[in-house]
Amino acid sequence: MATGELVSHTRKVCSLYKRALRNLESWYDRRPAFRYQAVLLRQRFEQNRCEVDMRKAKELLIQGEQELFNNQHYQPKKFPRSPGGVAFGREVIPPDWVLDYWHPLEKAQYPEYFARRELRKKEFIEMWEKQYGKPTQDASHH
């Protein structure tokens, strides 16, 4: 979500519900106990589902956020590849320019790919020069 983007009340409520469920997962490690608490949580959300007074709905949302904050787990569960997880950022994706330094024998193993890549690079340079113009001799010395 971009900063400054407006978020609907419905999306805020759905986000609160999902975060509350994840918090319950952290507190209740046994599946039956978690499911019981999840059903109770869903019931609380369903009770106010058809609230038409937006002032009251907003107040309920604020109370829910506060309750979630007060009851948050001291060590919440994280998915391994999610931010904060044990495997987050473990797999490094090399930047595209690394392929320019491959040995010609390595490039020869993938002739179609590298032929298309050279064509795309040429097209990109043409597009760049058409949009911004060719670099001047003075600019290359700075």
GROMACS elastic network, one bead per residue, 0.5 to 0.9 nm:
[ bonds ]
;  ai    aj funct       b0    kb
    1     4     6  0.87832   500
    1     5     6  0.69872   500
    1     7     6  0.89326   500
    2     5     6  0.55875   500
    3     6     6  0.86945   500
    7    10     6  0.82830   500
    7    11     6  0.64869   500
    7    12     6  0.68568   500
    8    11     6  0.53268   500
    8    12     6  0.64186   500
    8    13     6  0.87938   500
    9    12     6  0.50521   500
    9    13     6  0.62290   500
    9    14     6  0.86638   500
    9    54     6  0.89734   500
    9    57     6  0.85141   500
    9    58     6  0.77784   500
    9    61     6  0.86114   500
   10    13     6  0.51375   500
   10    14     6  0.61930   500
   10    15     6  0.85697   500
   11    14     6  0.50072   500
   11    15     6  0.60197   500
   11    16     6  0.85063   500
   12    15     6  0.50790   500
   12    16     6  0.61570   500
   12    17     6  0.86303   500
   12    61     6  0.79487   500
   13    16     6  0.50386   500
   13    17     6  0.61577   500
   13    18     6  0.86751   500
   13    45     6  0.87288   500
   13    61     6  0.67262   500
   13    64     6  0.89407   500
   14    17     6  0.50534   500
   14    18     6  0.62080   500
   14    19     6  0.86099   500
   15    18     6  0.51964   500
   15    19     6  0.61343   500
   15    20     6  0.84722   500
   16    19     6  0.51960   500
   16    20     6  0.60057   500
   16    21     6  0.85755   500
   16    61     6  0.80555   500
   16    64     6  0.74509   500
   16    65     6  0.68139   500
   16    68     6  0.81717   500
   17    20     6  0.50751   500
   17    21     6  0.61868   500
   17    22     6  0.86990   500
   17    41     6  0.82048   500
   17    42     6  0.80262   500
   17    45     6  0.78020   500
   18    21     6  0.50587   500
   18    22     6  0.62505   500
   18    23     6  0.85796   500
   19    22     6  0.50552   500
   19    23     6  0.61311   500
   19    24     6  0.86525   500
   19    68     6  0.81594   500
   20    24     6  0.62556   500
   20    25     6  0.87229   500
   20    38     6  0.88989   500
   20    41     6  0.81362   500
   20    68     6  0.63645   500
   20    72     6  0.85383   500
   21    24     6  0.50166   500
   21    25     6  0.63256   500
   21    26     6  0.88146   500
   21    34     6  0.89054   500
   21    37     6  0.88537   500
   21    38     6  0.65378   500
   21    41     6  0.79210   500
   22    25     6  0.50002   500
   22    26     6  0.65058   500
   22    27     6  0.89329   500
   22    76     6  0.81690   500
   22    77     6  0.78034   500
   23    26     6  0.51466   500
   23    27     6  0.65133   500
   23    28     6  0.88037   500
   23    68     6  0.80361   500
   23    71     6  0.82216   500
   23    72     6  0.62877   500
   23    73     6  0.63541   500
   23    76     6  0.68057   500
   23    77     6  0.80652   500
   24    27     6  0.50684   500
   24    28     6  0.59627   500
   24    29     6  0.87127   500
   24    34     6  0.65042   500
   24    37     6  0.72529   500
   24    38     6  0.72693   500
   24    72     6  0.87710   500
   24    73     6  0.83785   500
   25    28     6  0.53605   500
   25    29     6  0.63649   500
   25    30     6  0.87365   500
   25    31     6  0.85822   500
   25    34     6  0.62916   500
   25    38     6  0.88884   500
   25    76     6  0.84939   500
   25    77     6  0.75750   500
   26    29     6  0.65972   500
   26    72     6  0.88963   500
   26    73     6  0.64381   500
   26    74     6  0.89861   500
   26    75     6  0.76514   500
   26    76     6  0.54564   500
   26    77     6  0.55162   500
   27    34     6  0.80746   500
   27    72     6  0.87910   500
   27    73     6  0.65285   500
   27    76     6  0.82437   500
   28    31     6  0.73323   500
   28    32     6  0.87863   500
   28    33     6  0.61682   500
   28    34     6  0.51335   500
   28    35     6  0.89543   500
   28    37     6  0.84647   500
   29    32     6  0.89939   500
   29    33     6  0.77626   500
   29    34     6  0.69660   500
   30    33     6  0.56302   500
   30    34     6  0.62563   500
   30    35     6  0.87795   500
   31    34     6  0.50526   500
   31    35     6  0.60594   500
   31    36     6  0.85988   500
   32    35     6  0.51116   500
   32    36     6  0.61793   500
   32    37     6  0.86921   500
   33    36     6  0.51921   500
   33    37     6  0.63392   500
   33    38     6  0.85916   500
   34    37     6  0.51984   500
   34    38     6  0.60116   500
   34    39     6  0.86532   500
   35    39     6  0.61519   500
   35    40     6  0.86389   500
   36    39     6  0.52858   500
   36    40     6  0.64456   500
   36    41     6  0.87414   500
   37    40     6  0.50692   500
   37    41     6  0.61371   500
   37    42     6  0.86246   500
   38    42     6  0.61063   500
   38    43     6  0.85495   500
   39    42     6  0.50740   500
   39    43     6  0.61579   500
   39    44     6  0.87476   500
   40    43     6  0.50718   500
   40    44     6  0.64294   500
   40    45     6  0.88919   500
   41    44     6  0.51972   500
   41    45     6  0.65092   500
   41    46     6  0.87446   500
   42    45     6  0.51125   500
   42    46     6  0.60951   500
   42    47     6  0.86854   500
   43    47     6  0.62088   500
   44    47     6  0.53386   500
   44    48     6  0.71926   500
   45    48     6  0.57412   500
   45    49     6  0.62822   500
   46    50     6  0.80473   500
   47    50     6  0.77776   500
   47    51     6  0.87143   500
   48    51     6  0.54558   500
   48    57     6  0.78835   500
   48    60     6  0.84563   500
   49    52     6  0.88529   500
   51    54     6  0.74192   500
   51    56     6  0.76447   500
   51    57     6  0.62761   500
   52    55     6  0.88454   500
   52    56     6  0.82491   500
   52    57     6  0.74687   500
   53    56     6  0.54716   500
   53    57     6  0.62202   500
   53    58     6  0.86926   500
   54    58     6  0.59065   500
   54    59     6  0.83982   500
   55    58     6  0.51974   500
   55    59     6  0.62154   500
   55    60     6  0.86725   500
   56    60     6  0.61362   500
   56    61     6  0.86048   500
   57    60     6  0.50764   500
   57    61     6  0.62446   500
   57    62     6  0.87339   500
   58    61     6  0.50140   500
   58    62     6  0.62631   500
   58    63     6  0.86464   500
   59    62     6  0.50973   500
   59    63     6  0.61837   500
   59    64     6  0.85480   500
   60    63     6  0.50559   500
   60    64     6  0.60636   500
   60    65     6  0.86325   500
   61    65     6  0.61816   500
   61    66     6  0.86045   500
   62    65     6  0.51380   500
   62    66     6  0.62193   500
   62    67     6  0.86100   500
   63    66     6  0.50836   500
   63    67     6  0.60822   500
   63    68     6  0.85779   500
   64    67     6  0.50322   500
   64    68     6  0.61118   500
   64    69     6  0.85316   500
   65    68     6  0.51342   500
   65    69     6  0.61730   500
   65    70     6  0.86619   500
   66    69     6  0.50113   500
   66    70     6  0.61404   500
   66    71     6  0.86129   500
   67    70     6  0.50557   500
   67    71     6  0.61251   500
   67    72     6  0.84368   500
   68    71     6  0.51571   500
   68    72     6  0.57946   500
   69    72     6  0.53080   500
   72    75     6  0.86517   500
   72    76     6  0.78230   500
   73    76     6  0.53399   500
   73    77     6  0.86903   500
   77    85     6  0.84692   500
   78    81     6  0.83338   500
   78    82     6  0.67133   500
   78    83     6  0.79192   500
   78    84     6  0.66105   500
   78    85     6  0.52616   500
   78    86     6  0.82279   500
   79    82     6  0.52380   500
   79    83     6  0.81063   500
   79    84     6  0.81185   500
   79    85     6  0.55444   500
   79    86     6  0.80339   500
   79    87     6  0.85677   500
   79    88     6  0.87974   500
   80    83     6  0.81467   500
   80    84     6  0.78548   500
   80    86     6  0.50682   500
   80    88     6  0.63228   500
   81    84     6  0.80925   500
   81    85     6  0.55946   500
   81    86     6  0.69600   500
   81    89     6  0.73072   500
   81    90     6  0.82368   500
   82    85     6  0.52182   500
   82    86     6  0.83016   500
   82    87     6  0.76726   500
   82    88     6  0.56005   500
   82    89     6  0.86172   500
   83    86     6  0.86014   500
   83    87     6  0.87127   500
   83    88     6  0.56751   500
   83    89     6  0.81059   500
   84    87     6  0.84219   500
   84    88     6  0.65933   500
   85    88     6  0.53270   500
   86    89     6  0.88611   500
   86    90     6  0.84228   500
   87    90     6  0.53119   500
   87    91     6  0.81532   500
   88    91     6  0.79763   500
   89    92     6  0.66722   500
   94    97     6  0.83925   500
   94    98     6  0.68987   500
   95    98     6  0.60082   500
   95    99     6  0.83316   500
   96    99     6  0.60291   500
   96   100     6  0.79484   500
   97   100     6  0.54228   500
   97   101     6  0.75312   500
   98   101     6  0.56072   500
   98   102     6  0.72085   500
   99   102     6  0.53559   500
   99   107     6  0.85451   500
  100   103     6  0.86298   500
  101   104     6  0.89347   500
  102   105     6  0.81694   500
  102   106     6  0.61630   500
  102   107     6  0.64637   500
  103   106     6  0.52163   500
  103   107     6  0.64145   500
  103   108     6  0.87152   500
  104   108     6  0.60462   500
  104   109     6  0.89144   500
  105   109     6  0.68556   500
  106   109     6  0.55774   500
  106   110     6  0.76093   500
  107   110     6  0.55873   500
  107   111     6  0.64977   500
  107   113     6  0.86873   500
  107   114     6  0.66949   500
  108   111     6  0.52888   500
  108   114     6  0.83122   500
  110   113     6  0.55311   500
  110   114     6  0.63501   500
  110   115     6  0.86535   500
  111   114     6  0.53833   500
  111   115     6  0.60107   500
  111   116     6  0.85842   500
  112   115     6  0.51584   500
  112   116     6  0.61756   500
  112   117     6  0.84919   500
  113   116     6  0.52506   500
  113   117     6  0.60473   500
  113   118     6  0.87117   500
  114   118     6  0.60645   500
  114   119     6  0.84860   500
  115   118     6  0.52931   500
  115   119     6  0.63512   500
  115   120     6  0.87642   500
  116   119     6  0.50315   500
  116   120     6  0.61712   500
  116   121     6  0.86305   500
  117   120     6  0.50518   500
  117   121     6  0.61562   500
  117   122     6  0.86098   500
  118   121     6  0.50603   500
  118   122     6  0.61930   500
  118   123     6  0.86293   500
  119   122     6  0.51253   500
  119   123     6  0.61900   500
  119   124     6  0.86012   500
  120   123     6  0.50028   500
  120   124     6  0.60508   500
  120   125     6  0.86254   500
  121   124     6  0.50495   500
  121   125     6  0.62547   500
  121   126     6  0.86761   500
  122   125     6  0.51897   500
  122   126     6  0.62708   500
  122   127     6  0.86563   500
  123   126     6  0.51062   500
  123   127     6  0.61240   500
  123   128     6  0.85545   500
  124   127     6  0.50578   500
  124   128     6  0.60536   500
  124   129     6  0.85997   500
  125   128     6  0.50170   500
  125   129     6  0.61127   500
  125   130     6  0.84844   500
  126   129     6  0.51967   500
  126   130     6  0.60538   500
  126   131     6  0.85858   500
  127   130     6  0.50887   500
  127   131     6  0.61767   500
  127   132     6  0.85344   500
  128   131     6  0.51951   500
  128   132     6  0.58629   500
  128   133     6  0.71962   500
  128   134     6  0.82651   500
  129   132     6  0.52041   500
  129   134     6  0.50826   500
  129   135     6  0.80452   500
  130   133     6  0.56151   500
  130   134     6  0.79377   500
  132   135     6  0.84574   500
  133   136     6  0.87707   500
  135   138     6  0.83721   500
  135   139     6  0.66188   500
  135   140     6  0.72015   500
  136   139     6  0.54322   500
  136   140     6  0.67774   500
  137   140     6  0.54847   500
  137   141     6  0.70314   500
  138   141     6  0.55933   500
  138   142     6  0.70869   500
  139   142     6  0.56013   500
